[in-house]
Amino acid sequence: MRKILLIVLACFFPFLAVLIAEGPSIRVLWAFLLQLLGHVPGVIYGIYRVLRD
């Protein structure tokens, strides 16, 4: 259930989903920068980071 909610959050705010899933790290910054470049790359990266174990 937690992953499903994180995936939904990643569709709107990828950097927040990565922050919740992994904690503060450089990956959160990557997700934020990708979202600034275009929403779709940020969403793809956010979902990838959330689904990765």
N, C-alpha and C positions, 0 to 999 in steps of 0.2 A: 504494500500500500504506500509505503514511504517513497519508493522509486517512482511510482505513478504520479504522485504529487510533485516530485522534483522534476519530472519530465514536463508536466503542465507548466510549472514555474519557468522552466528553461525555454519554453516557447515564447514567453513574454519578457523575462528578465534573466538571460543566461548567466550573467555574472553572479546573481544572487543564488541561483541553483548550484553553481560550482562552489560558491562560498559555503553554503550549507552542507554540501556533500563532502567537501574535502578540507574545509577550514581555510584560514588565510594562507595564501601561497601565491606564487607568481602566476599560477594558472588562472586565478581570478582576474588578474590584470590582463592576461591574454584574452579571456572571454569578454572583458569590457572593451578592449581595443578592437576586437573583431566585430563587436556589436556597433561600435562607432563607425567602422568602415562600411558596414552594411548589416542590416538586421539578420539576414539569412545565414551568413557565415558564423555569426555569434550564436545563433540558435543551434546550428549543426555542431559546433564545438561544445556548447553547453550540454546538449543531449549526449554526445560522445563521452564527455567527462563523467556525467551522472551514471551512464550505463556501464562504464568501465569499472571492474572490480579490482 
